[in-house]
């Protein structure tokens, strides 16, 4: 059996939606089949073969590694200045002119509302904390272009499938068949389960008393083991993503800790990292300051329990949170974004390679696709 690598943060159950409580009925595809990232590592191949899905990418042009390592960006202005001096345009305009819709960027273009200002704000925040080499920047941008058209704003994971309506898609273990292969998606109830939370006084004291929400008294201190399983009880409880309809069920981990951000932070364990960052925050973002002051007397696991999905949607609007989530993902993944200045190592599959970085971000096989895209970039850039 082929198992997708378990990554510490984010989920890419696609397509994405921009509204946090949107309920969809889309037929979601398997990320591996479509060339998209499985950020949270929730997909597993049950039967069939993947050997024909991903080919080994050609090596990058000679001297790409040393050239990509010697140029370092410490600000968004550095990025802008470099591409204007090298290609006569900003990074976005150059990419859209020379690479968008071609080669390994078929059907890809940097676009979206306020894309230029979002690009500047995001990289300003990121590079204030950590400089990046040209190669690191290009790899990250290639991922963002593939996943969200390069528009660097938070996306909250959408949900719903014809056989798993509404929030049941997040709760259920889902089986999908495609191209003579069978895949399964893990249940998000593998966080703290609903059964654990519905028996937690900390959880109940906050979420069972919210004005205007159904109380579902049968759920308080329930012993029904359906809530520790991976099949949502659709016949008894609503599947709506509207808290006024579904009540405290939506404050459980399976719904609350679905993917957010540009690489889809997912699972309670990763939201703990974000909560810790919020309580120790020293920046000037007023939203994060508000939550820091609200949560500073609580430990991080308690914050995860008492917080709401809408809290996290608001927090992830901050560029400081977006960029921290990307940095901590790389750190928890053995600093996979530390790319080698050696052509041999960069083109390989071990630490320091593009393939390793891609696999750590998007799951096994994603690295070769990322390497192919960077090959197109380096040929056009001609550093």
C-alpha positions in Angstrom: 0.0 0.0 0.0 1.2 3.5 -0.9 0.8 6.0 1.9 1.1 9.7 1.4 3.7 11.4 3.6 2.1 12.8 6.8 2.9 16.5 6.9 2.6 18.6 10.0 0.5 21.4 8.6 -2.2 22.3 6.2 -4.7 20.5 4.0 -5.5 20.7 0.3 -8.9 19.2 -0.1 -9.8 21.0 -3.2 -11.4 23.0 -4.8 -10.9 25.9 -2.2 -13.6 28.2 -1.0 -13.1 31.7 0.4 -16.1 31.7 2.8 -15.3 29.9 6.1 -18.8 28.5 6.6 -19.6 27.8 2.9 -21.3 24.5 2.3 -20.5 23.0 -1.0 -21.6 19.9 -2.9 -18.6 19.7 -5.3 -17.1 16.4 -6.3 -13.7 16.8 -4.8 -10.8 15.3 -6.7 -7.8 13.4 -5.3 -4.9 15.9 -5.1 -2.4 13.3 -6.3 -4.5 12.6 -9.5 -4.8 16.3 -10.4 -1.2 17.4 -9.5 -2.3 19.4 -6.5 -0.7 19.3 -3.1 -2.0 17.0 -0.3 -0.8 19.4 2.3 -2.1 17.5 5.4 -1.1 14.0 4.1 -4.7 12.7 4.5 -4.9 10.7 1.2 -3.9 7.1 0.9 -3.9 4.8 -2.1 -5.9 1.6 -1.3 -5.6 -0.2 -4.6 -4.1 0.4 -8.1 -0.7 1.8 -9.0 0.7 5.4 -9.1 3.8 4.5 -11.1 2.5 6.3 -14.3 1.3 9.4 -12.6 4.6 11.2 -11.9 7.7 11.1 -14.1 11.1 12.2 -12.9 11.7 15.8 -13.9 14.7 16.7 -16.0 17.6 18.3 -14.2 17.7 22.1 -14.0 20.1 24.0 -16.4 23.8 23.8 -15.3 24.8 26.2 -12.5 21.2 26.8 -11.5 21.9 25.8 -7.9 24.9 28.2 -7.3 23.1 31.0 -9.1 19.9 30.5 -7.2 21.8 30.3 -3.9 24.0 33.4 -4.2 21.1 35.9 -4.6 19.4 36.6 -1.3 16.2 38.6 -0.7 15.7 40.4 2.6 12.7 42.5 1.6 9.9 42.6 -0.9 11.7 45.5 -2.5 14.7 43.2 -3.1 12.4 40.9 -5.1 11.0 43.7 -7.1 14.4 45.3 -7.8 15.9 42.0 -8.9 13.3 41.0 -11.4 13.0 44.5 -12.8 16.8 44.6 -13.4 16.9 41.1 -14.8 13.7 40.9 -16.8 12.4 44.5 -17.0 9.2 43.7 -15.0 8.0 42.8 -11.6 8.0 39.1 -10.7 4.2 38.9 -11.3 4.3 40.7 -14.7 7.3 38.7 -15.9 5.8 35.4 -14.9 2.5 36.2 -16.5 4.2 37.4 -19.7 6.8 34.6 -20.1 5.6 31.5 -18.2 1.9 31.6 -17.5 -0.1 29.0 -19.4 3.0 27.3 -20.9 5.0 24.1 -20.2 4.6 22.9 -16.7 2.5 26.0 -15.9 -0.4 25.0 -18.1 -3.6 26.7 -17.0 -1.7 28.6 -14.3 -1.5 32.4 -14.0 -0.8 34.8 -11.1 -4.2 36.5 -10.6 -6.9 37.5 -8.2 -8.2 40.5 -6.3 -5.4 42.8 -5.1 -2.8 40.3 -6.2 0.1 42.8 -6.4 -0.5 44.3 -3.0 -1.1 40.9 -1.4 2.3 39.7 -2.9 4.1 42.8 -1.5 2.5 42.5 2.0 3.1 38.8 2.3 6.8 38.9 1.3 7.3 42.0 3.4 6.1 40.0 6.4 8.0 36.8 5.6 11.3 38.4 4.8 11.3 40.5 8.0 11.7 37.3 9.9 13.9 35.2 7.5 15.7 36.1 4.3 15.4 33.7 1.4 17.6 32.8 -1.6 16.3 33.2 -5.1 15.8 29.5 -5.4 13.8 29.2 -2.1 11.6 32.1 -3.2 11.0 30.5 -6.6 10.1 27.2 -5.1 7.6 28.7 -2.7 6.1 30.8 -5.5 5.8 27.8 -7.8 3.8 26.0 -5.1 1.6 29.1 -4.5 1.0 29.6 -8.2 0.0 25.9 -8.6 -2.3 25.9 -5.6 -3.9 29.3 -5.4 -3.0 31.3 -8.5 -0.2 33.0 -6.6 -2.6 35.3 -4.7 -1.1 35.2 -1.2 -4.2 35.4 1.1 -5.6 32.8 3.4 -8.0 30.3 2.0 -10.2 28.3 4.4 -10.8 24.7 3.3 -14.2 24.1 1.8 -16.1 20.9 2.2 -19.0 18.8 0.9 -19.4 16.0 -1.6 -22.4 14.4 -3.2 -22.0 11.3 -1.0 -20.7 13.2 2.0 -22.8 16.4 2.2 -21.6 19.5 4.1 -19.5 18.9 7.2 -19.8 15.2 7.0 -17.1 15.3 4.4 -14.6 16.5 7.0 -15.8 14.0 9.6 -16.0 10.9 7.4 -13.4 8.6 6.1 -14.0 9.1 2.4 -13.4 6.6 -0.4 -13.0 7.9 -4.0 -12.3 5.8 -7.1 -10.6 7.2 -10.2 -8.6 5.9 -13.1 -8.6 2.3 -11.8 -7.3 3.5 -8.5 -9.1 3.6 -5.1 -8.1 6.3 -2.6 -9.2 7.1 1.0 -9.2 10.4 2.8 -8.6 10.3 6.5 -11.3 11.7 8.9 -10.5 14.9 10.6 -12.1 13.4 13.7 -8.7 12.0 14.3 -8.0 15.3 16.1 -9.5 15.5 19.6 -12.6 13.5 18.8 -16.1 14.9 19.2 -16.7 12.3 21.9 -13.7 13.7 23.9 -14.8 17.3 23.5 -18.5 16.7 24.2 -17.3 15.3 27.6 -14.9 18.1 28.3 -16.1 20.7 30.8 -13.7 23.3 29.3 -15.4 22.8 25.9 -18.9 22.6 27.2 -18.6 25.7 29.5 -17.7 27.8 26.4 -19.5 26.3 23.4 -22.7 24.8 24.8 -23.8 28.2 26.2 -23.4 30.4 23.1 -26.5 32.5 22.6 -28.7 31.6 19.6 -27.1 28.2 19.0 -29.0 24.9 19.4 -27.8 23.2 22.6 -28.2 19.6 21.5 -28.6 18.5 25.2 -28.1 14.9 24.1 -24.6 15.7 23.2 -23.5 16.9 26.6 -21.5 14.1 28.3 -22.7 11.7 25.6 -21.4 8.1 25.7 -22.4 7.5 22.0 -19.2 6.1 20.4 -20.4 7.3 16.9 -18.7 10.6 17.9 -15.3 8.9 18.2 -15.7 7.3 14.8 -15.3 8.3 11.2 -18.9 8.2 9.9 -21.0 11.4 10.7 -24.5 10.6 12.0 -26.3 12.4 9.1 -29.7 10.9 10.0 -29.7 12.5 13.4 -27.8 15.8 13.1 -27.5 18.5 10.5 -24.5 18.8 8.1 -24.8 22.5 7.7 -21.8 24.7 8.2 -24.0 27.4 9.7 -23.4 27.5 13.5 -27.0 28.7 14.0 -28.1 25.4 12.7 -25.5 22.9 13.8 -24.5 24.6 17.1 -21.6 23.4 19.2 -20.8 20.5 16.7 -19.0 23.2 14.6 -16.7 24.0 17.5 -15.3 20.5 17.5 -11.8 19.9 16.1 -12.9 18.1 12.9 -14.5 21.3 11.6 -12.5 23.9 13.4 -9.0 22.7 12.5 -9.5 22.2 8.7 -7.0 23.8 6.3 -6.2 27.6 6.3 -3.6 29.8 4.9 -1.5 29.5 1.8 -0.3 26.0 2.6 -3.4 25.0 4.5 -2.5 24.6 8.2 -4.5 21.6 9.5 -4.9 19.5 12.7 -4.9 20.7 16.3 -1.2 19.9 16.7 -0.4 22.6 14.2 -2.9 25.1 15.5 -1.1 24.8 18.8 2.0 26.3 17.1 -0.1 29.2 15.9 -1.7 29.7 19.3 1.7 29.8 21.0 2.8 32.4 18.4 -0.3 34.5 19.1 0.3 34.5 22.9 3.9 35.5 22.5 3.3 38.0 19.7 5.3 41.3 19.7 4.3 42.7 16.3 1.9 45.5 15.5 -1.0 43.6 13.9 -4.0 44.8 15.9 -6.0 41.6 15.2 -3.2 39.4 16.6 -2.8 41.8 19.5 -6.5 41.4 20.3 -6.2 37.6 20.5 -3.0 37.8 22.4 -4.6 39.8 25.1 -7.7 37.6 25.0 -5.8 34.3 25.2 -2.6 35.1 27.1 -3.9 33.6 30.4 -4.7 30.2 28.7 -2.3 27.4 27.8 -2.2 26.6 24.1 -4.3 23.4 24.3 -7.0 25.2 26.2 -6.9 27.9 23.5 -7.5 25.3 20.8 -10.5 24.0 22.8 -12.2 27.3 23.6 -11.6 29.0 20.2 -14.0 29.0 17.3 -13.6 28.5 13.6 -14.4 32.1 13.0 -11.6 33.1 15.4 -9.1 31.2 13.2 -10.6 32.7 10.0 -9.9 36.1 11.4 -6.5 35.3 12.7 -5.4 33.9 9.3 -6.2 37.2 7.6 -2.9 38.5 9.2 0.2 38.3 7.0 2.2 37.7 10.1 0.2 34.5 10.8 0.3 33.4 7.1 4.1 33.7 6.9 4.7 32.2 10.4 2.6 29.2 9.4 4.8 28.6 6.3 8.0 29.1 8.3 7.0 26.7 11.1 5.8 24.1 8.6 9.3 24.1 7.1 11.0 24.0 10.6 8.8 21.1 11.7 9.7 19.4 8.4 13.4 19.4 9.1 13.9 22.8 7.5 13.2 21.3 4.1 13.4 24.8 2.4 17.2 24.9 3.0 18.2 24.2 -0.6 21.6 23.2 -1.7 24.0 25.4 -3.8 25.2 22.2 -5.5 23.6 21.2 -8.8 23.9 17.6 -8.0 22.2 17.9 -4.6 19.6 20.3 -5.7 18.6 18.0 -8.6 18.6 14.9 -6.3 16.0 13.6 -3.9 17.7 14.0 -0.5 18.0 17.0 1.9 18.7 20.2 0.0 16.8 19.1 -3.1 13.8 20.6 -4.8 12.2 17.2 -4.9 12.5 16.8 -1.1 11.1 20.3 -0.5 8.1 19.5 -2.8 7.4 16.2 -1.2 7.6 17.7 2.3 5.1 20.4 1.3 2.7 18.5 -0.9 3.2 14.7 -0.5 5.2 12.1 -2.4 5.5 12.8 -6.1 4.8 16.5 -5.7 8.5 17.2 -5.6 9.1 16.0 -9.1 6.3 18.3 -10.4 7.8 21.2 -8.5 11.3 20.4 -9.9 9.8 20.4 -13.5 8.2 23.8 -12.9 11.4 25.3 -11.5 13.2 23.9 -14.5 10.9 26.1 -16.7 11.5 29.1 -14.5 15.3 28.8 -14.6 15.4 28.3 -18.4 13.3 31.5 -18.8 15.2 33.5 -16.1 18.7 32.5 -17.5 20.6 33.4 -14.4 
